Amino acid sequence: MESSAYGNKERPCCSTKFSGLRDRDEKQTNNMLFFKSNFQEKRRNNSLWKREKRKETLEEHRKEQYFLFLTEGDFLDKNTSAGL
């Protein structure tokens, strides 16, 4: 019971009740937006990491193939080495 502006009557609960709900909904919305953006950023970083890893793996594979190619003695054949 508050006796300030309302006299001896109880303060109306609807203003605090709805503001509390609005604050809670706002917090939930902010949390959802944060987690959604955080998830999207992680997924983007993960896909970029996978892409870089794939490039590195392809480069390593090409180097290995080129090394095997050179060690087999086929590097004298100009037709096969022209594509490298």
C-alpha positions as CSV (number, residue, x, y, z in Angstrom):
1,M,0.0,0.0,0.0
2,E,1.3,3.4,-1.0
3,S,-0.1,6.6,0.3
4,S,1.6,9.1,-2.0
5,A,-0.4,10.2,-5.0
6,Y,-3.2,7.7,-4.6
7,G,-4.2,8.5,-1.0
8,N,-4.8,5.3,0.9
9,K,-5.6,3.3,-2.1
10,E,-3.3,0.7,-3.6
11,R,-1.2,1.7,-6.4
12,P,-2.6,0.3,-9.7
13,C,-0.6,-2.8,-10.6
14,C,-1.2,-2.6,-14.3
15,S,1.5,0.0,-15.0
16,T,4.2,-1.9,-13.2
17,K,3.0,-5.3,-14.4
18,F,3.0,-4.3,-18.1
19,S,6.3,-2.4,-17.8
20,G,7.8,-5.5,-16.2
21,L,6.5,-7.7,-19.0
22,R,7.7,-5.2,-21.6
23,D,11.2,-5.2,-20.0
24,R,11.2,-9.0,-19.9
25,D,10.1,-9.3,-23.5
26,E,12.7,-6.7,-24.5
27,K,15.4,-8.7,-22.7
28,Q,14.3,-11.9,-24.3
29,T,14.3,-10.2,-27.8
30,N,17.7,-8.8,-27.2
31,N,19.0,-12.2,-26.1
32,M,17.5,-13.9,-29.1
33,L,19.0,-11.3,-31.4
34,F,22.4,-11.6,-29.8
35,F,22.4,-15.4,-29.9
36,K,21.1,-15.4,-33.5
37,S,23.8,-12.9,-34.6
38,N,26.4,-14.8,-32.6
39,F,25.3,-18.1,-34.2
40,Q,25.4,-16.6,-37.6
41,E,28.9,-15.2,-37.0
42,K,30.1,-18.6,-35.7
43,R,28.6,-20.3,-38.8
44,R,30.2,-17.8,-41.1
45,N,33.5,-18.1,-39.4
46,N,33.3,-21.9,-39.5
47,S,32.5,-21.9,-43.2
48,L,35.4,-19.5,-43.9
49,W,37.6,-21.7,-41.8
50,K,36.5,-24.8,-43.8
51,R,37.0,-23.0,-47.1
52,E,40.6,-22.0,-46.0
53,K,41.3,-25.5,-44.8
54,R,40.0,-26.9,-48.1
55,K,42.3,-24.5,-50.0
56,E,45.3,-25.5,-47.9
57,T,44.5,-29.2,-48.3
58,L,44.2,-28.8,-52.1
59,E,47.5,-26.9,-52.2
60,E,49.2,-29.6,-50.2
61,H,47.7,-32.3,-52.4
62,R,49.0,-30.4,-55.5
63,K,52.4,-30.1,-54.0
64,E,52.5,-33.8,-53.2
65,Q,51.3,-34.7,-56.7
66,Y,53.9,-32.4,-58.3
67,F,56.6,-33.9,-56.1
68,L,55.6,-37.4,-57.1
69,F,55.4,-36.3,-60.7
70,L,59.0,-34.9,-60.5
71,T,60.4,-37.9,-58.7
72,E,59.0,-40.4,-61.2
73,G,61.2,-38.8,-63.9
74,D,58.3,-37.7,-66.1
75,F,59.3,-34.0,-65.8
76,L,61.3,-34.4,-69.1
77,D,58.1,-34.9,-71.0
78,K,57.0,-31.3,-71.9
79,N,53.4,-32.3,-72.8
80,T,52.6,-33.5,-69.3
81,S,54.4,-30.7,-67.4
82,A,52.7,-28.0,-69.5
83,G,49.5,-28.1,-67.4
84,L,51.4,-27.5,-64.1
